[in-house]
């Protein structure tokens, strides 16, 4: 069997929304970007209502990701995983924080079971979240999968700080918008 190359393409508009020259100084700014990415992804019809971004300890954007599951025919192409893949490629290492700098993953909504697991090994030091998984399941058809009862404690025991409900109402609004647009067409 011949080797196969797999490519996950980001939408052409992503660099317009994700400003690599800007400093995203706090959780509000970082999660705000993730929410804008999620909103634009559904407005442009380029994927589902999820956005994520990896930032370094100085608030500089390392990588942005959006949900590309249906357009790419890839169940693993969640926004968080895409952001991890892009960050790892840009930094040239599998573990983002292996060189001692600290990194943050900002998400428009709480990571699902798959993205939660990926967060352990990707090499982040903090997770900043907009909507909760209960919001996602209440407002959409997405099944976020099972998480440990003490999922925050599990992350914190592994050195990953967690901040929830950052711009939660704005993040929830993306799911309202997604439902109004017809839901799972992307």
N, C-alpha and C positions, 0 to 999 in steps of 0.2 A: 504494500500500500504506500502510495506517495505521501510525502509530508503535506500537510494542509496549513495554510496561513489563515488566521482569523483576524478580522479587522472590525473594531467598533468605532463607527464614525460619530462625531459630535455634530450637532446642527451648525450650519454656516453662521448663524447669528450669535453664537455663544460668546465670541470675543467682543461683540458690541455691548453685551450686558455685563460681562465680567471684566472689570478694569484692572489689569495687572499692575498698573502704575500707582493705583490708589492704596492707601493704608486703611485697612478696616480695623479701627482701633478698639472696638468692643463687640460683645456678643450681639448687640442690637444691629450693628452694621453687618456683621458676618452672616447672621441668620436672615437679615433683610435681603442680602444678595441671594441666598439659597431660595427664599420665597419668590423673589423676582424671576429667578431661573425657572422655577416650577410653573409660575404663571405664564411666562413667555412660551414655555414648552407646549402648553396646551393651546395658547392663543395662536401659535404658529403651526399647530398640528404636527409637531415633530416628536411627540412622546407623551408619556403620562405626567400626572401632576406632582412630580417630585423633583427637587433640586438639592444639590449639596456642593460644598466647596471645602478644600483643604487650605489652611493658612499657616504660615510660620509664626514663630513667637513674636515677631514684630508687626503682625497683622497684614503681612504681604500675602497676596493670593498666590498659591502654588498651582492649584488646579481646580477647575469647576467641572461639575457633572450634572447631567439630567437623566431622567428615566428614558431608556431607549429600547425597552423590552420588545414591544410589538414592531417598531420600524426595523429593528436589527434581527428579529426572530431569535432572541436570546434571553432566556429567563433570568440570567445573571446580570443583565444590563440595567441594574438599579442605579439610581443617581449616586448613592454612596460608593458603590463598587466602581462605577465609572470614574468618579473623582479619585478614588484610591489608585486605579490603574494609571490615570494620567499623571498623578503626582509621582508615583513610583517610576514611571518612564522618564519624566522630566528630571527627577533627582538621581536616576541611575541606580536605584537600590530597591530591594523588595520590602524592606522595613523602613518606612518613611523617616522615623526619628532615630535611626541607628547611629547617627553621628553626634548625638548629644543635644541637638536643638529640639525645642518643643514645638509640637504641631497640634492644630485644632481642626476637627471636622465639624462644620456647621451644616445642619440639615433643615429642610423645610418641615419635616415631620420625623417623629421618632423612628429609628431604624427598625425594620422588620426583623424576623428571626435570622434570615441570611445575612443581612447587613450588620446586625448586632454581632454575630460571630466573626465576620470579616474585620470588624473594628478591633478585635483583640490582636490580630496578627498583622494588620496594616502598619501599625506603629504610630498611633496618635496618643496624645496626652490629655486631650479634653474633647468633649462632645457637647455641642450646643444645639438645642432642639426647639423647633417651632411648635407644630401641632403634636398632640399625643396620638398613640396608636388607636385609642378609643375614638378619637375624632375621625381618623381615617376610616375606620370600620363603620362608624355611624353615618358618615357623609358620602361614602362610596361603596363600591362592590369589592374592594380589596380585602383580602384575608392576610393579616400581618403575621400570622403564625405564632406559635407558642414561645414565650420568653420565660426565663426563670422568675419565680415570684419576687425575688430580690435582685432583679436585673441591674439596677443602679449600683447596688452594693457589690455585685460581681465585677462590674466595670471598675469601680473605685478600688477594689482589692487588687486589681491589675494595674493600678496607677493612672486610670483614665477618669478625670473629673467630669461630672455631668451637670449641665445647667438645662432646665426644662422651661417650657412655656414662654420662650422668647418670641414676642410678637405672635402669640398663639392665635389671636383673632384674625390677623392678616393671613396666617397660614391656613386656618380653617376656611377662609374665604376662597382660597384656591380650589378647595374641594367642592364648594358650592358652584363655583364657575365651571369646573370640570363636569359636574352633574348636569348643569344647564346646557352645556355643549354636547351632551349625548353620551358622556361616560366613555366606556372602554373601546373607543374606536381607534385609539393610538396606543 
